[in-house]
Amino acid sequence: MGLFLPYNFFIMLKNYFIDIVAKAIEKGINDNKLGELKEFDNVLVCEKPKNEQFGDFSINVSSLARYAKMAPPVIANTIAEYISSEKFDVSVVAGFINFTVKDEIINNVIKEILDKQKEYGKGLNKNPKKINLEYVSANPTGPFHIGHGRWAAVGSSLANVLKFYGDDVFQEFYINDAGNQINKLGKSLEVRVRQLKGEDIELPEDSYPGEYLIDCAKKYIEEKSTQDYAIYAENDMLNQQKELLEKFGVKFDLFFHETDLYKNNEVQKCVDELDKMGKLYKKEDAVWFKSSDYGDEQDRVIKKADGTNTYLTADIAYHQNKLKRGFDTLINIWGADHHGYIKRIEASIEALGRDPKSLEVLLGQLVNIVQNGETMRMGKRKKMVTLGDLVDEVGADATRYWMLMRSIDTALDFDVDLAKSKTDQNPVFYVQYAHARCSSIIRKATEESVDTLDNNKIIPSTVTMDEFNNFVLKPQFSSIYAQTDDSKKSVKALVLKLEEFKSVVENSAKNRAPYLLCKYAQEVAGAFHHFYNYTRVITNDKTETLSRMCLVFATKTIMQITLDLIGVSAPEKM
């Protein structure tokens, strides 16, 4: 039987129910109760029913009708005959098999989170890879622009997720410090220095006119430096970039200089290797790489007629260098304007005898900064909005979260005013407030207090932290539900959302999509706020209070891990 049941990154419980239905189908086929159904290629999808009265999860088996030659309700009822469990109830509506989770599963989720705490959902990868993750890689010719902030947030968070998932991740920043751009930077600084010293001199047309070089020139003069202008300017820009990255919560394992490839003669060695393999040819006094043999739309020049290398030449050597260091997978985060460059690097990797599939490139779309309802200009020329400006304005947490909360392949509108606001409309505030509220509840519940008259109200006795910790070690959830339907629904919805964390991590890692963590964090926050509105956590009943505090603590734990992976702080108070 050709049964195709892909993982599709559903939550663990959804996979659990898909497996149950798949086994029931096998039994039905073996007993000849599913008509003509023998061989089929089908995707079983487990979803949440639109009508909550039908249960917590639902699988539509109607697509089997054309194979079984039976009506969908008959197929569903036949399959349901083979399903029974003390953990859930089963019902059939038309061609849907519905599952309602019993309290045992709910309790088990909370117990597992309390038991594993920050290790919950960690190390799920059964086939870990050694990954080189290269991102940002800005030219050292000026401050980071807004786009660099997006690559930094996505790359850093992706590294966190991949490590948590179980991969060995090495984070790398490639510094393009070879070529004419550094000479141009040096000449631009020299002009700024001379201007500050009183000379009447204009910047050449091909220089860097940004005001940031005026600050650099002031430092050059104040330090009475005699260093080469190009070297001084490059070091100053790099230091500023590194300081901002640290402030932004981004840590690289290596800053790799392009010039090192030349110092170690790796570029020429790589060219010689391609030449010996017959992958190069001369045309019009230039040296061409036969990249069209490997899927590129045309061959590419790697050495110009004047004998100088193109940008591609060093990039080929750099990727060969990374593969020689033993990485299984190379993940690069580039701007969308580099789309045509991917095939060239893949071609070079294959030409050098490596697997071109070892390279993965994530292409990032632009970020539009919106303030006071207007889109602001950004760039490296003259007046600009830099990443540093944005971080100073809204803070590192808000900047990271907003940069991360959309898929990298879609344009992002960054609303500065909303990102600064302390309202539920601001996603990062909404999520952080949920964590802070969890912390507040636990603090309030575990503060020693006595029954006291306070404005004619009796403050209920709470529990000590020792009592709470002891309860967590031996959790009992008989009193987790309040005696209302809304409370029961909110508790179940929250717990099932917490359980979903495992698949969100796996989905984020496998699809290189850390933005899913932001979406998930907002969903957990929403489920928790809903639970809080319908369920009183601190009551006069200690067992009841402790039971519900365990759910609050489990929520706080998942929120903490998720925010850590995003790279955003999880405040205890707000």
C-alpha positions in Angstrom: 0.0 0.0 0.0 1.4 3.4 -1.0 0.5 5.5 2.1 2.0 9.0 1.9 1.9 10.7 5.3 4.2 13.7 5.3 5.0 15.5 8.6 3.9 18.9 7.3 5.1 20.3 10.7 1.7 20.0 12.5 1.8 20.0 16.2 2.7 16.7 17.9 -0.9 15.9 18.7 -1.9 16.5 15.1 0.7 14.0 14.0 -0.5 11.6 16.7 -4.1 11.7 15.3 -2.8 11.3 11.7 -0.9 8.2 12.7 -4.0 6.8 14.4 -6.1 7.3 11.3 -3.4 5.9 9.1 -3.3 2.7 11.2 -7.1 2.4 11.2 -7.1 2.7 7.4 -4.6 -0.1 7.1 -6.8 -2.3 9.3 -9.9 -1.4 7.3 -8.1 -2.3 4.1 -6.9 -5.6 5.5 -10.4 -6.5 6.6 -11.8 -5.5 3.1 -14.1 -3.0 4.7 -13.0 0.0 2.7 -14.4 -0.9 -0.7 -11.9 -0.9 -3.5 -9.3 1.0 -1.5 -6.0 -0.8 -1.9 -3.3 1.6 -3.2 -3.5 5.3 -2.7 -1.3 8.3 -2.4 -2.9 10.8 0.0 -2.1 13.6 2.4 -4.0 13.4 5.6 -4.4 16.8 7.1 -5.3 17.4 10.7 -6.9 20.7 11.5 -8.9 22.5 14.1 -12.7 22.2 13.4 -14.4 25.5 12.5 -17.2 24.5 14.9 -15.7 23.9 18.3 -18.6 21.6 19.2 -17.1 19.0 16.9 -13.9 18.6 19.0 -10.3 19.8 19.2 -8.9 18.2 16.0 -10.4 16.9 12.8 -9.3 14.8 9.8 -11.1 14.9 6.5 -11.1 11.5 4.8 -13.4 12.5 1.9 -10.5 12.4 -0.5 -10.4 8.6 -0.1 -13.9 8.3 -1.7 -12.5 8.1 -5.3 -10.3 5.2 -4.3 -12.7 3.3 -2.1 -15.7 4.0 -4.3 -17.7 4.7 -1.1 -19.4 7.7 0.3 -17.3 9.9 2.7 -19.5 9.4 5.7 -19.3 5.6 5.3 -15.5 5.8 5.0 -15.3 7.9 8.1 -17.5 5.7 10.1 -15.7 2.6 9.0 -12.3 4.0 9.9 -13.7 5.2 13.3 -14.7 1.6 14.2 -10.9 0.8 14.4 -10.2 3.8 16.7 -10.6 3.7 20.5 -8.6 5.3 23.3 -9.0 6.5 26.9 -7.1 9.7 26.0 -9.7 11.1 23.6 -13.3 10.8 22.3 -14.0 10.1 18.6 -17.0 11.3 16.6 -17.9 11.4 12.9 -19.6 14.2 11.0 -20.0 13.7 7.2 -16.5 12.8 6.0 -14.7 14.1 9.1 -13.3 12.1 12.0 -13.2 14.4 15.0 -11.2 14.0 18.2 -11.8 15.6 21.6 -8.8 15.5 23.9 -9.4 14.3 27.4 -7.8 15.8 30.5 -5.0 13.2 30.7 -3.3 14.6 27.6 -3.8 18.1 28.9 -2.1 17.2 32.2 0.7 15.4 30.5 1.6 18.4 28.4 1.9 20.6 31.6 3.8 17.9 33.4 6.4 17.6 30.6 6.9 21.3 30.5 7.3 21.5 34.2 9.7 18.6 34.2 11.9 19.8 31.3 11.4 23.5 31.7 13.9 25.3 29.4 14.9 22.0 27.8 11.3 21.4 26.6 11.3 20.9 22.8 15.1 21.0 22.6 17.2 18.7 20.4 14.4 17.4 18.2 16.7 17.1 15.2 17.5 13.4 14.5 20.0 14.3 11.7 21.9 17.4 12.9 24.2 19.3 10.5 27.3 21.4 10.8 26.1 24.7 9.4 27.9 27.9 8.5 25.4 30.8 8.7 26.7 33.9 7.0 24.7 37.1 7.3 24.8 40.9 7.5 28.3 41.0 5.8 28.0 44.7 5.2 30.8 46.6 3.5 33.0 48.4 6.0 32.3 51.7 4.2 29.6 53.2 6.5 27.0 52.5 9.2 24.5 49.7 8.9 21.4 50.6 6.9 17.9 49.3 7.9 18.2 46.3 5.7 21.2 45.1 7.6 19.1 45.2 10.7 16.7 42.8 9.2 19.4 40.4 8.1 20.9 40.7 11.6 17.7 39.9 13.4 16.7 37.0 11.1 20.2 35.5 11.0 20.7 35.7 14.8 17.3 34.2 15.6 17.7 31.5 12.9 21.1 30.6 14.5 19.3 30.3 17.9 16.6 28.1 16.5 18.9 25.8 14.6 21.1 25.4 17.7 18.0 24.7 19.9 16.8 22.2 17.2 20.2 20.4 17.5 22.4 21.6 14.7 26.0 22.8 15.1 25.9 26.4 13.9 28.8 28.7 13.2 27.9 32.4 12.7 30.1 34.3 10.3 30.3 37.9 9.0 32.2 38.3 5.7 34.0 41.6 5.4 34.5 42.9 1.8 37.6 44.8 2.5 39.5 44.2 -0.8 39.1 46.3 -3.9 38.5 49.9 -4.8 35.8 50.7 -2.3 38.2 50.8 0.6 40.5 53.1 -1.4 37.5 55.3 -2.1 36.6 55.3 1.6 40.2 56.4 2.5 40.2 59.3 -0.1 36.8 60.4 1.2 38.1 60.5 4.8 41.2 62.4 3.7 39.0 65.1 2.1 36.9 65.4 5.3 40.0 65.8 7.4 41.4 68.5 5.1 38.1 70.3 5.2 38.0 70.3 9.0 41.5 71.7 8.9 40.3 74.6 6.9 41.1 73.7 3.3 38.6 74.8 0.7 38.2 71.4 -1.0 35.2 69.5 -2.5 34.4 65.8 -2.3 35.0 64.1 -5.6 31.9 62.8 -7.3 32.7 59.1 -6.7 33.4 59.5 -2.9 31.2 58.6 0.1 29.4 61.8 1.0 27.7 60.6 4.2 28.0 62.8 7.3 29.3 59.8 9.3 32.8 60.4 7.8 32.8 63.9 9.3 32.7 62.3 12.8 35.4 59.9 11.7 37.5 62.8 10.5 37.1 64.6 13.9 38.4 61.5 15.7 41.3 61.2 13.3 42.3 64.7 14.1 41.7 64.5 17.8 43.8 61.3 18.1 46.5 63.0 16.0 46.6 59.9 13.9 49.1 59.3 11.2 47.6 56.0 10.1 46.7 55.4 6.4 43.3 57.0 5.9 41.7 53.9 4.3 42.9 51.6 7.2 41.7 54.1 9.8 38.3 54.6 8.2 37.7 50.9 7.7 38.7 50.1 11.4 36.4 52.9 12.6 33.5 51.7 10.6 34.1 48.1 11.7 34.3 49.0 15.3 31.0 51.0 15.1 29.3 48.0 13.3 30.5 45.6 16.0 29.4 47.8 18.8 25.9 48.1 17.3 25.7 44.3 16.7 26.5 43.7 20.4 23.8 46.2 21.4 21.4 44.5 19.0 22.1 41.1 20.7 24.0 39.6 17.7 27.2 37.6 18.3 29.4 36.3 15.5 31.9 33.5 15.9 34.1 34.9 13.2 34.6 38.2 11.2 36.2 36.9 8.1 38.2 39.4 6.0 38.2 39.1 2.3 41.8 40.4 2.3 42.8 37.2 4.2 41.9 35.2 1.1 44.5 37.2 -0.8 47.1 37.1 1.9 46.8 33.3 2.1 46.9 33.1 -1.8 43.6 31.2 -1.7 42.0 33.2 -4.5 44.8 32.4 -7.0 44.9 28.8 -5.8 41.2 28.5 -6.5 41.6 30.0 -10.0 44.4 27.6 -10.7 42.3 24.7 -9.6 39.5 25.6 -11.9 41.9 26.1 -14.7 43.5 22.7 -14.2 40.0 21.1 -14.3 39.3 22.8 -17.6 36.6 25.1 -16.2 38.2 28.3 -17.5 38.9 29.9 -20.9 40.2 33.1 -22.3 38.2 35.5 -24.4 38.9 39.1 -25.3 41.9 39.1 -22.9 39.7 38.2 -20.0 39.4 34.9 -18.1 35.9 33.3 -18.1 34.4 30.7 -15.9 32.2 28.1 -17.7 29.3 28.6 -15.3 26.8 27.9 -18.0 27.8 24.3 -17.9 26.3 24.2 -14.4 23.0 25.9 -15.0 24.0 29.5 -15.0 22.4 31.6 -17.9 25.8 32.6 -19.2 29.5 32.2 -18.5 31.1 34.7 -16.0 34.3 36.7 -16.1 36.6 36.1 -13.1 39.6 38.0 -14.3 39.2 41.2 -16.3 41.3 42.2 -19.3 43.4 44.5 -17.0 44.3 41.5 -14.9 42.2 42.4 -11.8 39.7 39.9 -10.3 36.0 40.4 -10.3 33.9 40.2 -7.1 32.9 36.7 -8.1 36.5 35.4 -8.0 37.0 36.0 -4.3 33.4 34.9 -3.6 34.2 31.5 -5.2 37.4 31.2 -3.1 35.5 32.2 0.0 32.8 29.5 -0.4 35.4 26.9 -1.2 37.2 28.0 2.1 34.0 27.4 4.1 33.4 24.0 2.6 37.0 23.0 3.3 36.4 23.9 6.9 34.0 20.9 7.1 30.6 22.5 7.0 27.7 20.4 5.6 25.5 23.3 4.8 26.2 26.9 3.9 23.4 29.3 4.6 23.7 32.9 3.3 21.3 35.7 3.9 21.5 38.2 1.0 19.4 41.1 -0.2 16.8 40.3 -2.9 18.9 42.2 -5.5 21.5 39.3 -5.3 19.1 36.8 -6.8 21.0 36.4 -10.0 24.2 35.7 -8.0 23.0 32.5 -6.5 23.4 30.4 -9.6 27.0 31.6 -10.1 28.1 30.4 -6.7 26.2 27.1 -7.0 27.9 26.6 -10.4 31.4 27.2 -8.8 30.7 24.8 -6.0 29.7 22.1 -8.4 32.6 22.8 -10.7 35.0 22.4 -7.7 33.5 18.9 -7.1 31.2 19.8 -4.2 27.4 19.4 -3.9 25.7 22.6 -5.0 22.8 21.8 -2.7 25.1 22.5 0.2 24.4 26.2 -0.4 21.2 27.7 0.7 20.5 31.4 0.1 17.7 33.3 1.9 16.8 36.5 0.0 15.5 39.4 2.1 13.1 42.0 0.8 13.3 45.7 1.8 12.2 47.3 5.0 10.1 50.5 4.8 10.3 52.8 7.8 7.0 54.5 8.5 6.8 57.4 11.0 4.0 59.8 11.4 2.3 58.1 8.5 5.1 58.8 6.1 7.7 56.5 4.6 11.2 57.6 5.5 14.2 57.5 3.2 17.1 55.2 3.8 20.4 54.6 2.2 24.1 55.3 2.5 24.1 58.6 0.7 23.9 61.9 2.5 21.0 62.0 5.0 19.8 58.6 6.0 18.0 56.4 8.5 20.5 54.0 9.9 19.9 50.9 12.0 21.6 52.7 14.9 19.1 55.5 14.6 16.2 53.0 14.7 17.6 51.1 17.7 18.1 54.4 19.6 14.6 55.4 18.8 12.6 52.3 19.6 15.0 50.0 21.5 16.8 46.8 20.6 13.9 44.5 21.6 11.3 46.2 19.5 13.6 46.6 16.5 14.5 42.9 16.6 11.0 41.7 17.0 9.6 43.9 14.3 12.4 43.0 11.9 11.7 39.4 12.5 7.9 39.1 12.5 7.4 38.8 8.7 8.8 36.2 6.4 12.1 37.5 5.0 10.9 37.1 1.4 8.2 39.7 1.9 8.6 43.5 2.2 8.2 44.8 5.8 6.6 48.1 6.9 8.2 49.1 10.2 5.9 51.4 12.0 8.1 53.3 14.4 5.3 55.0 16.4 3.5 51.6 16.9 6.8 49.9 17.8 7.3 52.4 20.6 3.8 52.2 21.9 2.8 50.4 25.1 -0.5 49.0 23.8 -1.9 45.6 22.8 -1.6 46.8 19.2 2.2 46.6 19.5 3.1 42.9 19.0 6.3 43.0 21.1 4.6 44.8 24.0 1.7 42.3 23.8 4.0 39.3 24.0 6.4 40.7 26.7 3.4 41.8 28.8 2.1 38.2 28.8 5.4 37.0 30.2 5.5 39.8 32.8 1.9 39.0 33.8 2.8 35.3 34.4 5.7 36.5 36.6 3.4 38.9 38.4 0.9 36.1 39.2 3.5 33.8 40.5 5.0 36.6 42.7 1.7 37.6 44.0 0.6 34.0 44.7 3.8 33.0 46.6 4.1 36.1 48.7 3.4 35.2 52.3 0.3 37.0 53.6 -2.5 36.7 56.1 -6.1 37.5 56.1 -6.3 41.2 56.7 -8.9 43.9 56.4 -7.9 46.3 53.7 -10.6 48.7 52.5 -13.2 46.3 53.8 -11.8 43.5 51.6 -10.1 40.3 52.9 -6.8 39.6 51.2 -6.8 35.8 50.6 -4.0 33.7 52.0 -1.7 32.5 49.3 1.0 29.8 49.2 4.7 29.9 49.9 7.3 29.3 47.2 8.3 26.1 48.9 4.8 24.8 48.6 4.6 25.8 45.0 7.9 24.1 44.2 6.9 20.9 46.0 3.6 20.9 44.1 5.5 21.3 40.8 7.5 18.3 41.6 4.3 16.2 42.1 1.7 18.1 40.0 -2.0 17.4 40.5 -4.4 19.1 38.2 -7.8 18.1 39.6 -8.6 21.7 40.2 -7.1 23.4 37.2 -10.5 24.1 35.6 -12.8 26.7 37.1 -16.4 25.6 37.1 -17.4 27.4 33.9 -17.4 26.4 30.3 -15.4 29.4 29.2 -12.7 28.6 31.7 -12.5 25.0 30.5 -12.2 26.1 26.9 -9.6 28.7 27.7 -7.4 26.2 29.7 -7.6 23.6 27.0 -6.8 26.1 24.2 -3.8 27.5 26.1 -2.4 24.0 26.9 -2.7 22.8 23.3 -1.0 26.0 22.1 1.9 25.3 24.5 2.2 21.8 23.2 2.5 23.2 19.7 5.9 24.7 20.6 7.7 21.6 19.5 6.5 21.7 16.0 6.9 25.4 15.7 10.6 25.0 16.5 11.0 22.2 14.0 9.1 24.1 11.3 11.1 27.3 12.0 14.4 25.3 11.8 13.6 23.2 8.7 12.1 26.0 6.7 14.6 28.6 7.9 11.7 30.7 9.0 12.2 32.2 12.5 9.4 34.6 11.9 7.0 31.8 12.8 8.2 32.2 16.4 6.9 35.7 16.5 3.5 34.5 15.2 3.5 31.7 17.8 4.5 34.0 20.7 1.6 36.3 19.8 -0.8 33.3 19.7 0.4 32.0 23.1 0.1 35.5 24.6 -3.5 35.7 23.2 -4.4 32.3 24.6 -2.9 33.2 28.0 -4.7 36.6 28.2 -7.9 34.8 27.3 -7.3 32.2 30.0 -6.6 35.0 32.6 -9.8 36.7 31.8 -11.9 33.6 32.4 -10.0 31.8 35.2 -9.1 33.2 38.6 -5.7 31.8 39.5 -5.3 32.9 43.1 -8.2 31.6 45.2 -8.7 30.7 48.9 -8.2 27.0 47.9 -4.5 26.2 47.9 -4.8 23.1 45.7 -6.8 25.1 43.2 -4.3 27.9 43.3 -1.3 25.6 42.9 -2.9 23.7 40.0 -3.5 26.9 38.0 -0.1 28.3 38.9 1.5 25.3 37.3 -0.2 26.3 34.0 0.9 29.9 34.5 4.5 28.6 35.2 4.3 26.4 32.1 3.2 29.3 30.0 5.9 31.5 31.4 8.5 28.8 30.5 7.4 28.5 26.9 7.2 32.3 26.6 10.7 32.6 28.0 12.2 30.0 25.6 10.4 31.6 22.6 11.6 35.1 23.4 15.1 33.8 24.0 15.1 32.2 20.5 13.8 35.5 19.0 16.5 37.3 20.8 14.1 39.6 22.8 14.1 40.0 26.5 11.5 38.4 28.7 10.7 41.0 31.4 9.6 40.0 34.9 7.9 43.4 35.4 6.4 46.0 33.0 
